[in-house]
Amino acid sequence: MNQNNTLSFILGAAIGAAAGYYLFKHQDEIVDKIHELEENLNIDHNVLIDKAKNKLDSLTQSVQSTIERYTHGNEPKAVDEITAIMAELKQLRDEVKSLQTS
């Protein structure tokens, strides 16, 4: 059992040393790849925020037109439709908040 522990320790040390050597030897490439990934993620994050803003704008226009139709028109007021619009509006607000905090 003692030999197993020694063998495991030697094997772990060898793997750690190899990983350390690889990191030291290729650190510039790794840093460049990390920066490239950060830039891509930043672009994607901004795209997501823009899409969320566009969805919120279209929903706001839909809500405004629905309110105008019910306040100025003679159509019967459908509570289910207004409730669905309010639920969608709440969901979009939550999405925008989560994107802003990320």
N, C-alpha and C positions, 0 to 999 in steps of 0.2 A: 504494500500500500504506500509505503514511503517512496518507493521508486516511481509509482504512478504520479505522486505529487511533484516529485522532482522533474519528471518528464514533462508534465503539464506546465510547470513553471518555465522550463527551458524552451518549450515550444511557444508559449505565450510571449516570452522575451524576444524570441527570434521573429515572431510575427510583428510585434510592436516595433522592433528595430527596423524591419523591412518597411513597415508603414511610415515610420519617422523619416527614413532615408528617402522614400518616394516623395513624401510631402516636402522635404527640404530641397530635393532636386528639382521638383516641378512646381514650386510655390508660385512663381510668376504666372504660369499657365492657369493654375487653380484660381488665383486672385482675379485674373482676366475673365475667366468663366463666371465667377461669382458676380462681378460687376455687370457682365452681359445679362445674366439672369435678373439682377436687380432692375436693370433698365427695362427689360421686357415685362417684368411684373409691374413696374410703375406705369408703363404704357397701358397695360391691360386694366390696371386699377382705374386709370383716368377714363378709359373707354367704358368701363362698367358704370362709373359715376355719370357720364354723359348719357348713357342709355337709361339709367334710372331717372335722370332729370327729364328726358324726353317723354318717358312713360308718365311721369307725374304731371307734366304739362298737358299731355293728351287727356289724362283723367280729369284734370282741372277744367279743361274746356268742355268735356262731357258733362261734368257736374254742373257747370254754369248753364249749359244749354238745357239740361234737364230742369234745373230750378226755374229758368225763364219760361220754359214750356208749361210748368205747373203753376207758376204764379201769374202768368199773363194769358194762359190758354184756358179752354173750357174742358180739358181732358180730366178724367177722374184720376185722382192721386193714388198711385200704386205704392203701397208701403213696402212691399217686397223689393221693388226696383230701387227705391231710395236706400233701403237697408243694404242691398247688395253693393251699391255704389259706395256707401260709407265704409263697408268692410274692405272693399278693394282699396279705397283711399288710405285706410289705416295700415293695410299691408304694405303699400308702397312707401308710406312714411317710415315704417319700421325698416324697410330695405335701405332707404336712403340714409337713415341714422346709422345702420350697421356699416354701410360703405364709408361714411364719414369718419367713424371711429377706427376703421381698419388702417 
